[in-house]
Amino acid sequence: MQNLKNNVGAGLEPALMNKKKKSELVNKLVGVLAIQGDFEAHIKMIKELEVDYKEIRNPHDLANVTHLIMPGGESTTIRLVAQKNGLWDRLKKFAGPIMGTCMGSILMAKKIESPSADGMNLIDMTISRNAYGRQVNSFTAFGKIEFIKNDYEMVFIRAPKIMSFGEDIKPIAWLDNEITGVIYKNRLALTFHPELSGDTAVHNYFLNLTA
């Protein structure tokens, strides 16, 4: 298991570090897919980081968006709505950084299992839906994230599992020996819900990814 410590800013006063972090997030506009699901929890995190955001429901909503978040929810419902209104193809072509959490990671995959379907092919991976069981089997556990020093609280709600991925894909999060997050270029897929952890570290990392 890889656990890299982030020592950026070591020795700086907290006030200076906070000022530096906020200045790095200027001129970013986060689009949060808001057709259905827990998009409001992501918006709360974005607000805490004092970054501009907009809710995405139609293709024209993507105008000027620099970063895109696809949250947890019902993948079938979101697929049907987005394909009907033309948003699906626009999401597939989005060139900026993308973070998919739980359901969002499912849509980002190349192949989806249980049942079988094609994803957006934003990341070369195969993912299995509801791999831990139904809603009643949801749980919280502490895992490891490469860019966070301490154990991180991961919330799994009808969560998927990453079954396989291409050689260019880098694991970035783990629960014990199980991979719970991967990154490819500026595309981050997590099978858990970082927006429910009460910690903005994952969102801050995502917002510092570049196109």
N, C-alpha and C positions, 0 to 999 in steps of 0.2 A: 504494500500500500504506500502510495506516495503522499507525503504530508509536508509540503513546502511552507516555510514560515515567511510571512511578509514583514520585512523590517523597514519598509519604506517610511521615511519620516522619523526614524528612531532618533531620540534626543531632542526633538522639537517640542516646544511648549504646546499643550493641547489647543490653545486658542489659535496659534499659528497653523497647526495641522488642520483644524476645522475651516479656517479661512482658505487654506490651500485647496481643500477638497471642494468647497463650494465654488471657488473660482474656476475649477476644472469642469464644473457642470453647467457653466453659463452657455447660452446659445444652443441648448438642447431642447427638443420638443418630443416628449414621449407619447406615442400612441398606444393606448390600451384597448385591445379587442374587447368590445362591450356588448356583443350580441346576447350573451348569456354567461353565467358562471360567476366566479368570485372576483370580478374585475375591481370592485370597490376596495378590496383589501390591498391590491396593488397600488391603486390611486393614493391610498393613505400613506403608503411607503414613499411614493414619489413626492407627495406633499411635504413629508418630513425632511426630505432632502432638498426641498425648496426648488424643485425643477418644474418647468411648465409641462402640461400634459393635455391630451384631448382624448375623448372616447371615440373608438372606431366602430362604426356600424355599416358604413357604405363606402364605396371606392373613393369618393371625393374627400372623405375624412382623412385620408392618408397624405393630403397635401401638406408639405413642409415638415412632416414627421421625420425625425432623425433616428429614433430608436423605437422598436416595436415590442410590446409584451403580449403574448398569447397565454391567458390564464387558464386555470382549471375550470371544468364545466362538462357539458355533454357534447362529445365530439361529433356525434351524428347530427344533433340539432344545429350546431354551428356550421358544419359542412353544408347542410341543406340550405340554410339561409344565405351563407356566403356565396355558394354556387349560383343561387337564384338571382341575387342582386349584382353579381359580377365582382364581388370583393375577393373571392377565392383566388382568382388568377392574379390579382394585384398583390395579394399577400405573398404568393409564390415568387413574385418578381421583386419583392422589396429588397433593396440592396444594403440598407443600413443594418446595424446590429439588431438581432432578434433574440428574445428570451422566451422560451416556452416552458411552462410549469404544469406538471401533471398532464391534463388534457392537452395543453399546448405542446408538450413534448411528443405526444402521440401524433398530432397533426404534422409536426416537423419531420417525422420519420419517413424513410423511403417505403418501408413495408410495415403494415400493422397486422397483428394477430388477434384472434378471439373477439369478434370474427375477422376473417381476412379482408384487408382493404389496402388500397394505395394511399400513402400520405402525400405531403407536399414535396417530399424529396429535398428538403432543406438540409438534412443531415443524413449521411449514408448509414442508416441503422435500421434494425428491426426491433419493434417494440410490441409488447403484449399488454392488452387492456385488462384492467381489473385483476391484475396478477396476484394480488394479496387477498382477494375475496370481495365481498359486498361491503356496503356502507358500515355494517356492524363490525366489520373486521378492520376498520380504520385504526391507526395507532400513531403514537409519537415516540421517537427514539433519537438518541444523540449519535451523530455520525461525523465524518471528517470532510472538510472542503479544503482544497489545495491552498487557497489564498487566505484562509482564516486560521489563526493560530490555535484557538481553543475548539473543543468539540461544539458542534452546531446542532441545535434542535431541529429535527426534520419531521414535518407533519405529513403523514401519508393517508389520503382519503380516496378510497377506491383506486389506488395508485397503480400505474403501469410498471412494467419491468423492462429494462433494456436487455434484449436477448443476444444481440450481436451488433457489431459495427465495423466499418471499414478501417483500413490501416492508417488513414489520415485523421481519424477521429481520436481525440485525447480525453481519457477519463479525468474528471475534475472533482467528483464527489463520491463518497462511499458510505455505506452502512455495513459495518463489519467488512466482509470481503465482497460485498455486492456493490456493483457500480450503480449510483443513483443520479449521476450527472455527467454529461460529456460536453465538449466544446469543439467546434470546427470553425476556424477563422473567427468571424464575429457572431457566430450563432451558438447560443447556449441552451441546452435542453436539460431540464431537471425533472425527475419523477415525483418530487415532493413539492410542498408549498412553502417557499421562503417568505411569502407575504404574511404568513400566519405565525412566524417565529418571534415577532416583536423586535427583530434585528434587521437594520437596513444594510448590512454589509454586502449581501448578495446583490441587491439593487444598485448599490454604489459601484461595485465591481462592474456590473453590466453597463452602467451609464458611462463608464470610462472606456468601453470598447469603442473602436472607431470603424468607419465604413471600409 
